[in-house]
Amino acid sequence: MPDSGQFAAESLLIPSRATIAVLGPGGVGGLLAALLSRAGHRVICLAREETVCPLRQDGIRVRSRQFGDFTGAVEVNTVLREPVDLCLVTVKNTALGAALDRIPPQWLTNGVLLPLLNGVEHTDALRAGYGDERVVPAVVRVESARTAPGVIRHGSPFVEIDLVGRQEQLAPLAELLTGAGVATRVLPDERQVLWAKLAFLAPFALLTTRHRLPIGGIRSERRDELTALVEETVAVSRACGGQTVVSEVLQRYDAFPADSKSSMQRDAEAGHALELDAIGGAVLRAAERHGIRVPLTTRLVTELAAGIGLPRHGRDSPA
């Protein structure tokens, strides 16, 4: 992770009506694609073959507590075949390597790559493939799920993105996202931004998945465990440059709708591969580097890796 923690290009030019690619139109990517389309941008979704036809025929249908029900018209292809102003990377970390083959670097010569992935370790790989001047580090906070190809249920009463860089440099991108309904901030420190997200996400993901409960059940039935786990992840976050506060993380959980599930929990329920290494594994590696004891995180990661607590079809899913 570079010391500057900032987007490296000198200037960022994004037209008021942009051409935007979305790699992975799932729960997060599908919601953002639909919002950007509704705001008047040209959106090209990059998806697997089985997803192409539903999106091409019906667009992306969204049911949202925040935005209501609407459909976003999008174009769709399996591989990017033309220049774009912006490319959102919203695939799972477990699929990132293969998915990047869908974005040939030459089509981003004058555009930027915005990764909205879980974890803290993916930005270096993206910079290696596309260059410091093309990658804008960022995080997204939202609870949103794909219930079928092109069908999105947005459960949280918010969708928020933090961009890393200089305000004057990234203002055009922040304005584009804000104009689509996404609450967007520009912050200067990459470590602080990525670790603030992971300190919040790891307890949410590990506990909801291990105990097969939505956040409301975790809050009411596992409050002590939730607090202890947040204390561990916040300690690691602060050692890595974050400025997370335990009470603030817990307040964010309390603001979530009680039926909210983590994306890891939904993956377990569907029998998909878990982002366990990108989320829990990243916390453990950082804790070891800084000599911080994280016994609860270690136990939960170990149990989930062994399939303990997972639905039967999830026990054989790779972690």
N, C-alpha and C positions, 0 to 999 in steps of 0.2 A: 504494500500500500504506500504510494508516494508520500513524502513528507509534506508536500504542498497540499495534498488532498483536494486539488482543484482541477477543473476542466482546463486543458492546456492551450486551447486555441486562443488567439488574440481577439477574435470577434466572432459573433454568432448572428447569422442573418437567417431569419425564418419569415417567409411571406405570411401575410394576414390570412390567406387561404392556402394552407400547406398540403403537400402530399406526404402522407404518413403511412409507414408500414408497421404492422403489429405482428411480431413473431410469437405465436401462441395465443389464439383468441379463446382462452379458457375463462375462468372466473374473473380474474383481474384484467387480462388482456381484452376479453370480450366486452366487459363493461366499459373500459376506456375507449375501445374502438367505436362502440355505439355512441358514447358521449361526444367523441371528436367528430364523428359523422354528423350527428345532430347539430353540432356547432358550425357545420358548413365546410369541413375539411374533406379532402379526398383520402379515403382510408383503404389500404390494401392489406388484407389479412393473409398471413403466410401460415398455412395449415397442412395437416396430413390429408391424404387423398380422401379418406372417408368423411372428412369435415367440409371439403370443398363444395360439394353439391348442395347441402343444406344451407350454407351461408350464401352461396350464389343465388339460390332460389328464394330464400325467405329473409335474408339479412340476419341481424342479431337482435333477438327479442329480449327485452330487459323488463324484469319486474323488480322495482326498487322502492324501498321505504323512503328514500330521500328524493328521488326524481320521478316517481310514478312509473307507469307502464308505457313503454315506447319501443319502436323498432328503428335500428340504425341500418341504413343501406350501406353495404361495403362491397368492394371488389375482393376477389380471393384468388390466390395462386399457391402453388406448393413451394416455389422459389422466387425470390426477388429478381425481376428482370429489367428494372429501369431505375434511374436515380430517384432518391427520395430526400426530402428535407429533414425527416426525423424517422428513426426506427425504434419502437419500443420493444424491448426483449422481456417477455412475460411468461416464458416457459418455466417448468420446474428445473431446479438445479440438477436433478438426476438425468435430465434430457438435454442439458445445455450443449455439450460437446457436439452431438449429432445435429442439433437444431441449428447451430451456427453455419452449417453448410448451406442453409437456405438463404444466407445473406452474404453474397459475394462482396468483398470489400470495395470493389470499384464503383458500386452503386451508392457508396457513402462518401465519395470524394468531397462533396460540398454539403453533406448532411451530418447529423450527429446520432449517436447510439445512446439510448436511455435505458439502462438495465434496471428492472424493477423486480429483482430476485430476492429470495430469502438468503440470509447468511452475510458474511463479510469478506469472503475469500475469492469471489468471482471477478472482481474488477481488474485484478492484475492479468488474468487470462484474456479478458476482453481487450485490454490495452495492448497486449502482445499481438493480438490478431488484427486490431483495427487502428492502433495508434493512440497516444495520449490525447491528441488534438481532436479525436472523434468521440471519445467516451465521456459522458456526463454522469458521474456517480450520483445515485439517488436511492431513495426508499419510498415505498408506498404503504399506507395504512388503510386497510379496508377489509370487510368481511363480505366476500362475494364468491359465488360458486356457479359452475356450469352444470346444469341439470340434464342437458342433452346438447348435441352439436348446435350451436347458435342460440341457445336458450340460457339466459343468465338470471340468477336470483341474487340481488344485491341486498344483504341483510342489515348492514350497519347504517346508521344515520349520518354517515360521513364517508368521504374518500379524500385522502390527503397525500400529497407528495412533497418530499423535501429534496431539493436539488443542491448539489455541492459546487460552489464556485463563487465568483464575484457577482454582486447584485447587478452592476451595470452591464456585465457580459451576458448573464443568463436571463435578464429581464424579458426579452422576446419569447423565450421558451416558457417562462413562468406565466406570462400573459396569455399565451396560447392555451395552456392547461387550465388556467383560471377561467378563461372564457368558455371552456367546455363544462364548467361546473366543479372542477377539481381544486380544492383548497391547496395552494402551492406556495411554498416558501423557498428562499435561496439562503443557504447557510454556508459558512466558510470552511468548516473542518470536516473532512471525510471520516476520520475515525469516530468523531463525536456522533455524526449522523448515523453511520452504519451500526455502531455499537448501541446507540439508544434504541434502534429498532430491534436488534437481536436480544437485548436485555428484556424487552417486552415480549417478543415473540417466543423465545425459548420456553419460558414457563407455561405460556398459553398452549403451545403445541405439545409439549411433553406431557403435561397433566391431562389435558382433554383426551389425548390419544391413549395414554396408559390406563385411565380410569373410564374411558368410553362415556364421558359426560360432556355436555355443553358448558360454557363458561358459567352459567347460572348455578349449575350443580357443583362446579369446582368452588365457586365463591361461598356457597352455603355449607357444603359437606366437607370440603378439603381446604378451608381457609388457612389453617396453620401451615399446611404443606405448601400452599401457594405462597404465603408470606416468606417462608424459609427459602423456597426456590428463587423467588425474586431477590432476596438478599444475596444469594450466591451469584446470580447472573449480573446484578448491579455491581458487586465487588469486582468481578472480572471486567465488566464494561469500563469501570472507572480506571482500572489498571491499564486498559488499552487506549485511554484518551477520552472516553465518554464522560459525560457529566450527569448521568442518570441518577434519580433520587427514588428510593424505594416507595415512598408514599405516593409519588406522582404516578408510578407504574400501577400501583394498586388502584388508584383513582380511575385510571383509564379502563381497567378491567370492570370496575363497578359501573362505568358508563355504557358498557356493551349491552345490547339486548341479551336477555338470559338464555335464549336459544342459540346463540352464536357458537359455531364450531370452528376449530382451526382447520386450515387446509391439510395439515398432516392427519388430523382425525378423519377428514373426508376421504383422503387417500387410503387410509387403513380400512375404512368401511367399504371402499370400492375394490380392495385388493390390489391397489397400485403400489409402486415403489415409494418408500418414504424418504423425505428429505432429512433423514435423521443425522447424517454426517454433516451436511451443510449447516444445520441448526444446532443440534446438541453436540456433535463432534467438534464444531468450531469453538464452542464454549470450553470444552474439555482441553483442547489444544492450547488455547490462550491461557487457561488456568494453570496448566503445567508450565508454560513459559514463564509465568509470573509467580509461581510458587504459591498459588491460592488453593486451599482445600475446598472442594465442591462435592461433598459426599452424596447429597441428594440428586444433583444433576448426574453424577456418575451412575448411581443406582438406576435412575429412570432410563438413561441411554442404554445401559447394559440390558435391562429387562426388555425394552422395546426391540433392541437388536436381536434378542433371543425369541421374540414373538410373544412374550408374556403380556397378557392383557389385550392382544390384538384379536379381531374376529378370526375365525378359523381360516378363512381364505387369505387373511393377511399374514398368517404365520410363515408362509413360504415366500412372502414378498421380500425382495432385497431391500436392505436399509441403506 
